[in-house]
């Protein structure tokens, strides 16, 4: 008997440091930055499932509706999260959306460029703006908060002034007719998996219009972009060298520099990333609406940062996840649409958004302390 | 081939009118630990940055393995095998042990253009290397923030050695550590030297330097007060040289008492 118990004892001693508390699986999961957002998203779905389960919110049309809103926010939230992990902010995302919109609309409508050329032009401008933001932050060492706040005003003002100068108004309509047969625009303007919806409609599984076509016609392009970006950025963060550099640049830029991480280049590329994401957002919206508006994207930068924070990004950088930001955007999109299906006044949405962010920050702060806690 | 692994001859560095370093000479053989002693403001930081390739010396020459070289950047110094471990250790506390170990030099796998960070291999190497110095990382994906100060120091040194350091420049590796932790780190430094590395140990703590050093260079107000073999100089003499003389004689007595107590 005694020998047996002894052998068991030595075995446990060998496997375990007696000073180390057993780490439960739950605890390991808690260390993942996106956990809070995942939990939040599940809660939100349970809530609306109970409150608005029979209202049509979860019909094919309703689901695509809130997914579209989430996806649009998600596209910029993911880029904002990447930049935040890299230790910087971009407050010019919203203004970049407006700017990119008119960069597409004015050449296409007033200068007679083909649509694809205008789209390429808008993306080139995005790369320039992002590069300028990045180089300014890296070279001056000023907080990106200030630099990009300045860019917020500059871009919005320039958008308004240039549009009025060239067109005499603040909106540029008339793009819809140009989309057809354009070799590039379809990437940003095509609903996909239409056959699935047609089939579902023919089987009478989803709601139909009076003419017999399904109400929900296909997956909107924003959703495809959103999912693709979420997968690619998560892969970059977890599996590539560049991903490791992003964490390192945000976690400790001097330290990273000292071991040979090109911190400046990493940060500049991330600023280009947010500007390009804003342009993807803008292109999808402009082609969907058929017009560009100088005020489009106002305050979107703050929503994107809020979604990134809810998704587990620390404001100090070096920690966070892209998939978390995607969940953050899903929470905001679902609630902003779902609230229409409930009896709650939609005015309360902003209150929810703020409260959600506050809870997330407190939670993240607690997690950060847990992660960096010394023995 | 020179008998010295690395030589810094008559290094001077000026910042405008300020003479930060003047005619500092250091020579190191393989397996040797040279302690660079100096009080605050003695020019230690400037010297470290010159060794690391951050500053270019205004005068003097650097000879590595018999070849005269000029460091244009920290990368140049690193490529020549001179690795500097700064006080901040260049560790990111929010990142895992593995990700820190390979930060900036990640092992890759896969096809060209689709190369990914080989995290499994990295985990294995990191755990193995830490194990060799007696630090059992239960989980190499744990954040560095959960490690003790001594463990972090050892991680930074171990990383430098893994990536091919021939000369280790250590900036105050024991200054933030308790007695036990400091002795763990010092033991590791001696072990590293015994494997053929040359170590420049920068410190203002004679009590940490004296037991491990083979030779001692004392820096005072940007100038070297000379290099001494261990057999030619006592701990007390070093201490008084560092402080620049008489004024600390009284303190020295007190320190010795404290030392005895320790």
Interface residues (C-beta under 8 A of the other chain):
Chain A: X17 X20 X23 X31 X238 X239 X240 X241 X243 X244 X245 X247 X248 X251 X252 X254 X255 X256 X258 X259 X260 X261 X314 X318 X319 X368 X371 X372 X373 X374 X375
Chain B: X74 X75 X78 X84 X86 X88 X89 X90 X91 X92 X93 X94 X95 X99 X102 X103 X104 X105 X106 X108 X115 X116 X117 X119 X136 X138 X139 X143 X145 X146 X147 X148 X149 X159
